[in-house]
Amino acid sequence: MDLRSLESLGIVVCQETPLSDFTTFRLGGNCPALILCQSPEQIQKVISCLVFEDLPFLVIGSGSNIVVSDRGIDQYVVRYASEVPLIERDGNDVIVSGSTMLDALAQYAGEHGLEGLSDMNGIPGTVAGAVIGNAGAFGKQVGDVVTSVHVLDRGGRKFERLPAELGFSYRYSNLKKTRDIIVSVRFSLFPGDTDALQRRREEVLKIRREKHPDLSVFPCAGSFFRNIEPTSKAGKREAAGWFLEQAGALTMSLGGAKVFERHANMIYKSEGCRAQDVYELSRLMARAVKEKFGLDLVREVSFVGKFDDMPASVADIVW
């Protein structure tokens, strides 16, 4: 692959890079090369180049929802994330680069008096990742306000996808199956009171600070398992953390992987932790819930690469 053609466009290419530097878990071995993209133009160029060269690749966002194998992976890794929000307003709609951080978008919407994303304040990760996983909080989901998504398929071809095609459900869109790469997203919001939206942001951030670990102190990937789906339409979704706590997860640890003391559904990295430790602890937690309640927990977090006692598979696109 001619990396110089990418670097001339301002795209940073890092050879033999440890992926631990690019995930919130701060775990993971090397990849052949890490390609840093920030704008829609950059990722379109990179994907076209990789497809033309017939090279295997993996696309990630900010690395907030993955655990990378200690052994690393043998694919090129494209990181599509930008610390500078790339947002364009069109009336009550906003068109956002998939690389923009979701929290930055939520903040922008609040500051501009646009309602619809206020409950997304403080959620880590990119807009693209949030849409693929239909991220949400307080009963609201990102997919509720998506109007259209511009994507690249695995051949580098551009398409527009509408909500009806995306199959949004709890923490899911069918983009996980199609493996399309989100370039940009249009959200339809509605007018709100700027002061009220700012107050809501502070309220949500306060709640998150009280319940969630500080990633600079407790490297992790947030909630590890999805909440439990209701058994009927009359029921409501149950917090996985409650079942984990009742099953004794708060006292669990394995190697350097530990369960956060204030939230039984969060694993964090302590000294000496390996990615393998996280994998094995997550299995221990899920097994405890299965034994006590007969429930099968479903992971929100993706494992990338090869782990002992795990089927050998690497997702082509994870966020």
N, C-alpha and C positions, 0 to 999 in steps of 0.2 A: 504493500500500500504506500502510495506517495504522500507521506504526511506533510511534506512541504506545501502542497497545494492547499491544505487546510490551514496551516499556520499563517499563510499569506493573507487569509481572510480574518485574522484575529482570533482564530480558534486555537485554544491551548491543548496541546497533546503531551501527555506525560507517559513516558515509557516505563514498563515494569513497576507499576505503582501499587502500594499497599492500599487496599480498599477500606481498611480500618480508618483511614483519614477522611473518608467520604460517606460514612454512615453514622447515625446518632448512637448506635451501639458501640462504636469505636472498636469493631472486631472485623477480622477478615484478612485473608492473604492477598497475594498479588494478582494482577491481570496483565496480559501482554501490553496493553496500552489503555489509558483512560483519556477520553476525548471530552473536553468541557465545552458545552454549548449553552448559550444564554438566550438567543433570539430565534424566532421561527425561521429566519433565513439561514442561520447557522445549522440548525438541526436538519433542515431539508438538504443542505449541501452535504452534510456528513453522512446521512442515511443513503443518499444517492451514491456517494463514493464507496461506502461499504458494500452496497448491493452490486455495484459495477465490478468491484474486486472480488465478489463472492466470498466475503469474510464473515465469520460468525460473530454476532454482536448481541449485546444485552443493553437495554435502555433503563436507566434509573432516574429518579428525580433527586430529591435531597437526601435520599438514603434513610428516611425516618421510619420505614416500615419493613426493613429487611435485616436478616442475619446472614452474613457472607461466611462461607466455609473457611476454616483456618488454612486450608490447602490452596485457597484462592480459586480462580476459575480460568479456563483457557479461552475465553471469549474477549473480544474488544468490548470495552464498557463505554457507553455514551451517557454522560451525565447531563441532563437537561434541567438546569436550575439557575436562577438568577436572583441575586440579592437586591437588584434594582427592579422595582415593579414595572412591568410593561403592560400598561392599561390604557385603553382608548374608550372614551365615553361617547355614546350615541343616544341622546335623549335619556331615557331611564334604563337603557341597556349599557352593558360594558363588554368590550371585546378584550380578552386577556390572553397573553402568552401562556402556554402551558407551563413554562418555566417559572412563572411568578409564584411567590410563596402565598399560600392560601390566607395566612394571617394578614399579609400586606394587602391583599384584595379586600378582606373584611374591613380592615382599617380604612382603606380608601373609600369604600362604599359608605361607611358611617360618617366620615368627614364630609362627604358630598351629599348627605341627606338621602341616601338610597337604602331602602329596607330590603331584606331577603337573605342577608348573609350574616346578620349580627350574632347568631348563635355559633358561627364558625370562627369567631375570634379566638386566637390562641392555639388553634389546631396546627401542629407542625406539618410540613410537607408542601409540595407544590400543588398548583391548581390541577395539573394533569393527573397527578396521583390521586387527588381528592375526587376527581370525576370518575376515574377508573374504578376506585373502591367505593364510590358513592359515600364519601365521608360525611359525618354528621355529629350532632350533639343536641341534647335537650329535645329530642323527638323530631328535629328537622334534619334534612339531608340536602347535600349540594345539588343532587339531581332534581330537586323541586323547582329550581330556578334556571336550569340549563335550557337554552333555546336551540343551540346547534353547536357542533364540535367539528373542527377541521382536523383531519387525521392524515397520516401516511400509512399505507399498508406495508406489509413486509417486503414488497417489491419497490417501495419508494414512491408509489402513485398516490396522488392527493384526492381526497374525497371529503364531502360534507356528510355528517351523520346527524340525524334529528332524534329528539328524545324517544320517539316511538321505536326507533331502531336500536336503542341502547339498552333496553331491558332493565331499567333501574329497579333495584330492590334493596333490601337491607344489606349494606356494605358490599354491594355488587353492581356491576354493569357487565354486559356481554362483551365489552372491550377486553375483559380478561381472557375471553376465548378467542376473539378475532385477532388479538394481539396487535391491533392498530396502535399507532404512536400518535398521541395527541399533540398537535402543533399549537392550536389556539381554541378558545372557548368563548361563546357568546352567552351571557347571562341576562335574563330579563328581570329587572328589579322594579321597585315601585317607590314613590316618594314617601319619605318619612321625616320625622322631626330630628334635626341634627343633634340637638342637645340630648334628646332621649336616647338616640343611638350611641352617643358617646358614653352616656351613663351605663347603657347596657354592655358596652365593651368593657368598661372597668369592672362591672359586676361579674361578667363571664371570666375575665382574666383572674380575678380574685378567687373564684371558685376553683379554677384550674391550678392556681398556685397552692391552694390548700390541699388539694387531692392528689396532684401529680408531682412526680419528682423533677427537680431541677436537672436538666440534661447535662449541664456542665459539671455536676457533682455525681449524678447517678446516670451514667450512659445507658439508654434503653430505647425501646421502640414503642413506648406507650402501651395501651391495652393489648394484651397478647392474644386473647380469645374473643370471638364475637359473643355478644349477649345471646341469651337463649330465646329462640322464637316461641311465641305462644302456641298452645296445642289447639286453639280454636280462635275464630275471629273475635270472640267475646273476651279473649284473654289479652294480656299485654306482655311485651318483651321483658324478660327478667335479666337482671345484671349477672353476668358470668362471675364477677368478683364476689357476689354473695355466696354462690355455690362453692367457689374455691375457698373462701374463708371458712365456711362450715366444714369443708373437707380437710382443713388443717394446712392450707397452702402458706399462710403467713409465716409459719415457722420453717418452711422448706428452703433448702439451699443445696447446691451440688457444685463442687469445685469452687470456682470464683463467681458462679451465677447465683443470685439471691432474689428472693421475692421482696418487693418494696413493702416496708412495714405499715404504710398507710393505705395500701391498695393491693389486694391479693391477686389482681389480674395483671400485675406488672412485674416483669423480671428485669433486673439491672445488672450491670457489669461491675464487679468489685475487683480488687487486686488479684492478678493471676488468672483472670477469667479467660476461657477459650470459647469460641463459638460452639464447639461440641458440648460444653457444659450447659449452655443455654438450651440447646436442642434436648439434651437428656433431662434437664429440669422441667421443661415444658411437657415432656412425655409423662414424667412423674406426677405433675399437677393434673393433667388430663385423666390419668389413670385413677387418681384419688377421687375425682368427681364421678367418674364412671362407676367406681365401686360403691360409693355412698348413695348416689342418686340415680344411677342407670342412664346418665346423660352423656352424649358424645360431644365434647367441645370442639368447635371449629376455629382454627387459627385465623387471626387477622394478619399476623406477621408472616412473611415469606422467608423460607430458608433457601439460600442460593448456593449452589455448588454441592460437593459431595460430603456427606456426613456418615459416620459409622452407624450401621443399622438403619439407614434410610435408603429407599429406592433411589438409584442413580438417575437423577433428572435435574436439569437446569431450566427454569422458565426463561423463555426468550425475552419477556418483558416484565419487569417488576418495578414497583414504585415505592 
